[in-house]
């Protein structure tokens, strides 16, 4: 680039800089004041609240309208909501601020009891769970536990009706901070936690759960397509 072209470019840059400085210098001071007040406010402000903090000769409504026009093409807009004013992200940019979050869902007592039975007594069927709890399982309780990912269908019991058997999985261990199922509290630990009150039946004991995923002699493997909930194992190559 020649010295003449370089000098010309410098002149243009200087002129643009000067114009920018002039624009800043000619911008009404009340606009800066209102910007600061609205930006620092934790909630929308009405014109009376703004007027109390501004010089008496300021036309608050006119200044707000001018500021609103300035911010119209920007990422943040000045909005008149009801009788108050507030800065908000431009509507067309709302997607930038969206995020997904997981809302924790508290399990019912029945679901927690069912989960405990599955963890300690697996593999176990729905009928066996009801027998241990002494009540009929509420409709959907096991479905809720399946949705959490803490239990899984293991197989089918070799018995009339071939009921599903259920067991826990690695997600269950991870959620409750267990390395293996053997880390579940035993009878003495449960007593120490105050979970057993009064005298226990003679011979009562807490079963020792097993992490062995191998089907037992009284279980048949699940077959693809035998479950309506899509919980059966996928066939290799199946889309």
C-alpha positions in Angstrom: 0.0 0.0 0.0 1.4 3.4 -1.0 2.0 6.2 1.5 -0.8 8.2 -0.2 -3.3 5.4 0.2 -2.2 4.8 3.8 -2.6 8.5 4.6 -6.1 8.5 3.0 -7.1 5.4 5.1 -5.9 7.0 8.3 -7.9 10.2 7.5 -11.1 8.1 7.0 -10.6 6.2 10.2 -10.0 9.5 12.1 -13.1 11.0 10.6 -15.2 7.9 11.7 -13.7 8.0 15.1 -14.5 11.7 15.4 -18.1 11.2 14.3 -18.4 8.4 16.9 -17.1 10.7 19.6 -19.4 13.5 18.5 -22.4 11.1 18.6 -21.5 10.2 22.2 -20.9 13.8 23.2 -24.3 14.9 21.7 -26.3 12.1 23.2 -28.5 13.4 26.0 -27.1 12.6 29.5 -30.5 11.6 30.8 -30.4 8.6 28.4 -27.3 7.3 30.2 -28.9 7.9 33.6 -32.0 6.0 32.7 -30.0 3.2 31.2 -28.1 2.8 34.5 -31.2 3.0 36.6 -33.1 0.4 34.6 -30.1 -1.9 34.3 -29.4 -1.9 38.0 -33.0 -2.3 39.0 -34.1 -5.8 40.1 -37.6 -5.2 38.8 -39.4 -2.9 36.2 -39.6 0.8 37.1 -42.3 3.2 36.5 -41.8 6.8 35.3 -42.4 8.3 38.7 -39.6 6.2 40.3 -37.3 7.2 37.5 -38.2 10.9 37.7 -37.2 11.0 41.4 -33.6 10.1 40.4 -33.3 12.4 37.4 -32.9 16.2 37.1 -36.3 18.0 37.3 -36.1 19.4 33.8 -36.0 15.9 32.2 -38.9 14.8 30.1 -38.9 11.2 31.4 -41.5 9.9 28.9 -39.8 11.4 25.9 -36.4 10.1 27.0 -37.8 6.6 27.5 -39.3 6.6 24.0 -36.0 7.8 22.5 -34.1 5.1 24.4 -36.7 2.5 23.3 -36.1 3.5 19.7 -32.3 3.2 20.1 -32.6 -0.3 21.6 -35.1 -1.6 19.1 -32.6 -3.2 16.7 -30.3 -4.5 19.5 -30.1 -7.8 21.3 -31.7 -6.1 24.3 -34.9 -4.1 24.0 -36.5 -1.6 26.2 -40.1 -2.6 26.9 -43.1 -0.8 28.3 -44.9 -3.4 30.3 -48.1 -2.1 32.0 -47.0 1.2 33.5 -43.4 0.2 34.0 -40.2 0.0 31.9 -37.7 -2.9 31.7 -34.9 -4.2 29.6 -35.5 -7.6 28.1 -33.8 -9.9 25.6 -35.1 -9.4 22.1 -37.9 -11.9 21.3 -36.1 -13.3 18.3 -33.1 -14.2 20.4 -34.9 -16.0 23.2 -33.7 -19.3 21.8 -30.2 -18.4 22.9 -31.2 -18.4 26.5 -33.3 -21.5 26.6 -31.9 -24.6 28.4 -33.1 -28.0 29.4 -33.2 -29.0 33.0 -34.2 -32.1 34.8 -36.9 -31.7 37.4 -36.4 -34.1 40.3 -39.5 -36.2 41.0 -40.1 -37.5 44.5 -41.0 -41.2 44.6 -44.0 -42.3 46.6 -43.6 -44.4 49.7 -45.0 -47.4 47.8 -42.4 -46.9 45.0 -39.5 -46.6 47.5 -40.7 -49.8 49.3 -41.0 -51.6 46.0 -37.5 -50.4 45.0 -36.1 -51.7 48.2 -37.7 -55.1 47.8 -36.3 -55.4 44.3 -32.9 -54.3 45.4 -32.7 -56.8 48.3 -34.8 -59.7 46.9 -33.9 -59.7 43.1 -34.8 -61.4 40.9 -38.4 -60.9 42.0 -41.8 -60.8 40.3 -44.7 -58.4 40.9 -46.6 -61.0 42.8 -43.6 -61.7 45.0 -43.3 -57.9 45.7 -46.9 -57.8 46.7 -46.5 -60.8 49.0 -43.5 -59.2 50.7 -45.2 -55.8 51.1 -48.5 -57.4 52.1 -50.5 -55.1 49.8 -51.4 -55.1 46.2 -49.0 -53.1 44.1 -50.4 -49.8 42.9 -50.9 -49.6 39.2 -47.9 -48.0 37.5 -45.5 -48.2 40.5 -43.1 -50.6 38.7 -43.6 -48.5 35.5 -42.4 -45.4 37.4 -39.3 -47.3 38.6 -38.6 -48.5 35.1 -38.8 -44.9 33.9 -36.2 -43.8 36.5 -33.8 -46.4 35.0 -33.0 -47.9 38.4 -34.6 -51.3 37.7 -34.8 -53.6 34.7 -36.7 -56.7 33.6 -34.4 -59.6 34.0 -36.3 -62.5 32.5 -39.5 -64.5 33.0 -40.1 -66.8 35.9 -40.5 -70.5 35.0 -44.0 -70.6 36.5 -47.6 -70.4 35.3 -48.1 -67.2 33.4 -44.3 -66.7 33.1 -44.3 -63.4 35.0 -41.5 -60.9 34.5 -38.7 -60.9 37.1 -37.1 -57.6 38.0 -33.6 -56.5 39.2 -31.6 -53.3 39.8 -28.9 -52.0 37.4 -25.8 -49.8 37.4 -27.9 -46.6 37.3 -29.3 -47.6 40.7 -25.9 -48.2 42.1 -24.6 -44.9 40.7 -27.6 -42.9 42.0 -27.3 -44.2 45.6 -23.5 -44.1 45.6 -23.0 -47.9 45.8 -20.1 -49.8 44.3 -21.9 -53.1 44.5 -25.2 -54.4 45.9 -23.3 -55.8 48.8 -22.8 -52.2 49.9 -26.5 -52.0 50.8 -27.0 -51.6 54.5 -27.5 -54.8 56.5 -29.8 -55.5 59.4 -27.5 -53.9 62.1 -27.1 -50.8 60.0 -30.8 -50.5 59.3 -31.5 -50.8 63.1 -28.8 -48.2 63.8 -30.6 -45.8 61.4 -33.8 -46.3 63.3 -35.6 -48.0 60.4 -36.8 -50.9 62.6 -38.8 -50.1 65.7 -39.7 -52.6 68.3 -39.0 -56.4 68.4 -38.5 -58.2 65.1 -40.0 -61.6 64.3 -37.9 -64.6 65.3 -35.5 -65.5 62.5 -36.0 -62.2 60.7 -33.0 -61.2 58.6 -32.2 -58.9 55.6 -31.3 -60.9 52.5 -27.9 -60.5 50.9 -28.5 -59.2 47.4 -26.4 -60.4 44.4 -24.9 -58.5 41.5 -24.8 -61.6 39.3 -26.7 -60.7 36.1 -26.8 -64.4 35.1 -30.4 -65.8 34.9 -31.1 -68.3 37.6 -32.4 -71.8 37.0 -36.0 -70.6 37.6 -35.8 -67.8 35.0 -36.2 -67.9 31.2 -34.6 -65.2 29.1 -36.7 -62.3 27.7 -37.6 -62.5 24.0 -37.7 -59.6 21.6 -41.2 -58.4 21.2 -42.7 -60.0 24.3 -43.0 -56.6 26.1 -45.3 -53.8 25.1 -43.1 -51.2 26.9 -40.2 -51.7 24.6 -38.0 -53.1 27.4 -37.1 -56.3 25.8 -33.5 -56.7 24.5 -33.0 -55.4 21.0 -32.1 -57.7 18.2 -28.7 -57.0 16.7 -29.2 -54.9 13.6 -32.7 -53.9 14.6 -33.5 -50.2 13.8 
